[in-house]
Amino acid sequence: MSAAEPARNFATAVVQKLHDAGHVALFAGGCVRDLLMGRQPQDYDVATDARPDQVRELFGHRKTLAVGESFGVVIVLGPRVEGQHLKVETATFRSEGAYLDGRRPDPDQIRFTTAEEDARRRDFTINGMFYDPLAGEVRDYVGGEPDVRAGIIRAIGRPQDRMQEDKLRMLRAIRFAATLDFEIEPATADAVQEMAPQLTVVSVERITQELTKMLVNRHRRRAVRLAQQLALLPVMLPEIADQAAADNPGPWTHILDMLDGLETPGFELALATLLQRLPASGSGKRDRDRAGTVTAITRRLRLSNEQGERVVWLVAHQQDLAEAPQLPAARLKRVLSHPFAGDLLAFMRADVRARRGDATTVEFVERYLAETPADVLNPPPLVTGADLIALGLKPGPDFQSLLERLRDEQLEGRVTTKDGAIALVRTWI
């Protein structure tokens, strides 16, 4: 397990300093799993028998952050690398009592304890191991090392107890299985499926965080399938429950194939792909109904305004380039100059891959973008509202329509100067 880089070096230095002060200190959790798998950990956590006040005293109050002292958690700040402080989360070995809200343990029932007891209160065996970087030894009290080798996600102890303590662990089981390409052990999978309706007690923000991690990962198709199979998908996204339940070689399978065909998508594109065939809600215009439903989903998931706008636009405009070679130049330029056009093109590529279809239209769009200068694709408007007012026109219902009509003439290349545009307006009015 070799990985010489600043984050690991600093984490090892933290362990060394704790060790020199007479404390037990070990790498803990996901970083141990990743090192065993030969992966680069995203961050390093340290577990220790030192109490929070002892950690702060040892490293200094100016270089530590007491982010969760009641849970034994202190952040130790390190040197700056690439403009940011290295940091290591240290946590005192602890055991926990009841989880009163289905998410966090009662602080009054936390007791500082040994490494073995600490391991047994964690979620899955692959996350319950420790590693001594000074001795180069894994300390495994829960059977995590053989589960890593076998590629198994297994709850520590009785699965229902682990899920009851923290309902988010149901989603984490799916995410770990998908992103690590592991299998969920049957008893753990049964507990997830049995308790799936209880996911609603978890905050929407935490659910969205897990959903984001699943959808941006290259194994996003498997994550969605697992969420479907273990009854969590209808809890997260009930709007697509019916189409997902059908699970036939039709629309739902095509959506999964498209998810698989996306290349390093952002969360918004992946979510829009998942929601692309959302049924309309109501008897009004179908597109408007669908947009309303998608908007409601993005708000429920607490996405930012910009994220929500991107998802809604992609679902609403997914077919805008389907007939790109036949579109008028003005329409094509308007779509391709939109801020979200790059995601729309990525959506088209994934659709072609999923259908194993003809890529002619995608190639046409790619060639058009490559050959069309930015100032031709999206030139500054020749005429503004102020110009129309100067001509004696009053803002009103037809005002914006007139500007849009002028914009089309400009994008089509039929008018190229301001004088020409104003002359054209005069003929219209």
N, C-alpha and C positions, 0 to 999 in steps of 0.2 A: 504494500500500500504506500506507494511513493507519490507525492504531489508537492513539489517544492514551489511554493508561490506565497505572496505576502500574507494572504488571509490565513492560510494554514500556519505559517511561521508565527504570526501574532497569536493565534489560538494556542499554539504549543508554548509560547512564552508565558501566556496566562496560566496554563497548567503548571509550568515549571515554577513560577513564582508562588503559586498556591502550595505546591509540593514542598518548596524550600521553607515555607512557613509552617510546615508540619501538617498540612491538610491533604486529604485525598481529593484528587481532581482528575476528571476524565472527559474525553470527547463523548457527546451523548446524542442519541436520536438519529435523525436523517443523515447527518454527515457520516456517521459510522456505516450506515447502509450503503451510501454512495461510494465510500472508499472501498468497501468490500466488493462492490460491483465494478470497480475500476472507473467510476464516474467522478467528475469534478464537482464537489459539493458547492452549492450556492452560498452557503454560509456555515459557520461552525458554532456549535453550542457546547458549553462546558457544564458538567454537573459536578458538585463538590459537597463535602461535608462542612465547609465553612459557612457560617451564618451570614446573612446579608450585611450586617453591620461590620463583620470581620472582613468581608470582601471590600467594602468601601474604605475601611481603615487601611487595608493593605495596599490598595491601588490609588487611594486618595480621592477625596470627594469631588475634586475638579475633573477627574478622569473617569468618573462613574456616574451612572444615571439610575436612580432608584425607581424603576418603572413598575415594579410589582413586588415590593418588599413583603407584603402579606403572603405572597406565594413563593417567597424566597428568590425572586428574580432581580438581578442587577446587571445593567449593561456596562461593560468595561470598554472605554474608548482607547483606540490605539493611534498610531501615526497616520498622517494623511497620505493617501495613495491616489493619484489621479484626481486630486481635488476633493476627495472625501475621506472622512475618518474611517479607518478600520474599526470594527466593533465586534465584540463577542458577548453573547448573552450567557451569563452564568446563573445557574439555578441550584439552590441547596437541595440535596436529596430530601424527598418528602413523601409522605403518604397522605391520602385525601379521604375525607368523609363523603357525605351525601352531596350530589349535584342537584341543588334545589331548583334551578331554572332549566335543566336539560342542556346546559352549555358549560357552566363553570362550577367548580367545587365551592362549598361554603368556606370562606376564609377562616371562620372560627374553628373548623374541624381539621385544618391542616396541621400536620405534625412533622417536624424535621426528623429524618431517619437515616437508614442505610441505603447503599447503592442497590442492593437486591430488592428491598421494598419499593424503592423508587421505580425500578424497572417494571415491577408488577402492576403499577397503577397506570402505565402508559397504554396506548391504543392497540398497536399491532406488533407482533413479534419482531418484524423487520425494523421497527422504530424503537425497540426497547433495549438495544444493545449499547455497551460502552466500549471505548477504546482508549487505552493508555498510550499516548504518543511517545512517552519517555521510555517505556519498556517495550513498545511495539506489540502489545497484546490486546486481543479482544476479550472483553468480559461479558459473557452471555448467560443471563439467568433465566431466559424465557424461550430459548430455542429459536432465536432469530437467525443465527448463522446458517443452520440447515435449511430454513425456509427461504433465505436469500438464494442459496444454491439451487433449491428446487423451484424457485419462482412462485412462491405461495404467499398470499395475503391471509394472515390468520390473526384473529383477535386474541389478545392475551387474556387467559382465563375464560370465563363464560361469556360468549359473544353478546348475549342479551344484556348482560351487566355493563359491558363496555359501551354499547349503543345507548342504553338507558342513561348512563352518566352524561354523555355528550352526543346528542343526535347528529351533529355535524359529521361524526365519524362514519356514518353511513355513506355520505358523499365522498369522504376521504378514502374509504375502502375502494370505491369505484375508480376514483382518480388514480390511486396508486396502482391498481390492477391494470388500468389502461396505459398510463404513461410509462410504467416499468415493464409492460408486457408480461404481467404475472397473472396467475389464476387465483380467484377467491376461493378459499377453503369452504367446503359445503356448509358446515355449521355456521360460519360467519356470513355466508351468502343468505342462508335461511333467516338469520336474525335481521339482516338488512331488509329483506322482502317483507317479513312479518311486521316490522316496526316502521316501514316507509311512511305511513300516514302521519307519524309523529314528527316528521321533518319540519312541519309548519311552526314548531316552537322556536326554531332557529331564526335568527335575524336575517332579513332579506339580504343585507349587505354581505354577510358571511356566505350565504348560498350563492350569491352572484360571484363572489371571489372564487369559489370552487368551480362554478360553471365556466368562468373565464379561463381558468387554468386547464380545464378539460378541452375547451374548444380551440384554444390556440396551440395545443400540442398536436404533433403529427398523428397520434393515435386517437384523434377526436371521434372517428366513426365508432371505434370500439367502446369509448366512454359513453356515447349516446346509447349504443345497443345495450350495454350493461345497465345503464339507468332505466332503460325501457324494460329489460328482463326482470329487474329487481324492484319494479314498481315505483321508482323515484321520479322518473320523467313526468308522469301525470301530476305529481305533486308540484314540481318545479314549473312545468309548462302545461297546465291542463288544457290549454287551447288546441294543442296538437295531439292530445291523448287518443282521439278516435282514429286519426290517420296512422299513428304509430302502432296502435293495437292491431290494425289490419295486417301489417307485416307481410304483404304480398309482393310479387315481382312487378310492382307498379310505382305509383308516386312516392311512397315512403322509401322503398328500396332505392329509387333514383336520388332522393335527398341524401341518403346515406352514402351512395356512390359519389355524389358531388362533394360532400364533406371530406371524403377520402381524397378527392382530386384537387382540393384547394392547396395552393403552395404557400406556406408560411403566412396564413391569413391573420389579420387582426381579429379581435373578438367580435367586432360589429359585423364584419363580412361573414364570419362563421355563423353567427346568430341569425343574420338575414337569410342565409342558406337554409338553416333549419326551419325558418318560418315562411319560406317562399310560397308554399301551397296552403297557407292558412285559409280556412274557409271564411267567407264573408259572414258578418254577424248582422242579420237584419234583412229588411226587404228593400232598402234603398240601393243606390248605385254600388256595385260590388267593390270597385276599387276604393271608394271612399270608406266603405264598411271595413275593408281589410286594413286600410291605413289606420282607422280608429282602433281596431283591435291590436295592431302592432304597437301603436303609441301607448295603449294601456299596458301592454306587456313591458315595454321599456321603462315606463314609470313605476310599475310594480317592482321591477328589478333594481330600481333606484339608479338607473344609468344617468350620466350627465346629459344636459340638453344636446350637446354636440354628438354624443354617442347615439342618443335616441333619434336625432334627426338623420344620422347616417343610416341606421337600421331601417327606419321607415322609408327613406328615399330609395334604398336598394331594393326593398320588397316591392315598392310601388312601380319602380322603373326597370325591373329585371328584364323586360322584353323590349326595351327601347331601341336596342341595337340589333335585334333579331333580323331585321331587313336592312341593315346598314348600307349595303351597296345601292339600294333603291331609294334611300332617303334623300329629300332635298338637302342641298348643302347647308342651308340655315339650320335645319333641324339637327343634322349630324353634328355641326359645329357646336350648337348649344349643348347637346348631350356630352360631347367629348371635352368641352371646356368646364364642365361642372366639377366642383372640388372632389366629388366622390366617384368620378369616372374611372379612376384606376381600379377601384374595387369592383365596379360594374364589369370591366374587362376581365378581371380575375374570375368573376362569377361565370362569365361566358366560357372561359377556358375550361373551368371545372365541369360545366354542363356538357361541353363537347367530349371531354374525357369520359364522363359518366355514360353518355349515349354511345360512345365509340363512333361518333358521327363525323360529318364533314366539317373541317376546320376552315373552309373558305371564307366565311364571314369574319371570323376572328382574325384571320390573316389579312383580310382587307382593312379592318379597323387598325391593326398594328401598323400596317404599311402607311395608311392615311396619317396616323399620328407621327410616324417617323418622317414623312415627306412634307408635312404642313407646318410652316413656321408658327411660333406662338402668336405673333402679331397678326397672322392671317386667321388662325383658329379662333382667337378671342381678341379682336382689335378694340381699342377704346371707342366708345360710341361717338358717332359724328355729331349728334344733336342731343342736347339735354333738355330737361323740363324747363330750365331757365330760358333756353332758346325759343321754346314754343310760347312761353309767356311773353317774350319780347315781340313775338309775331302777333300778339293780341289775343292768344287763346287763353281760356280760363281753365284751371284744373277742374276736372270733372270725370264722369264715368268713361268718356272716350279718350281722355288724356293719355293714360297708360297704354291703351290699345294703339293709339297713334305712334307712341314711342316704340312699341313692340313691332309694329308694321315696318317702321323705318329700320329697326335693327335687322329684320329679316332681309330687307333690300340690301343693306350693307353686307351682311354675311353671304348673300348670294352673289355679291360682286357687281350688282347693278347700279350702285351708287358708291363713290369712293371718296368724295370730298364733302366738307361741311356745306359749302355753297350749293353743291348739287343736291344735298339732302334737304336744305331749306327750300330750294326751288321745287323739289318734289312735294314737299308739304304744302306749298302754295297751290299746286295743282289739285291736291286732295281737298283743300278747304275752300 
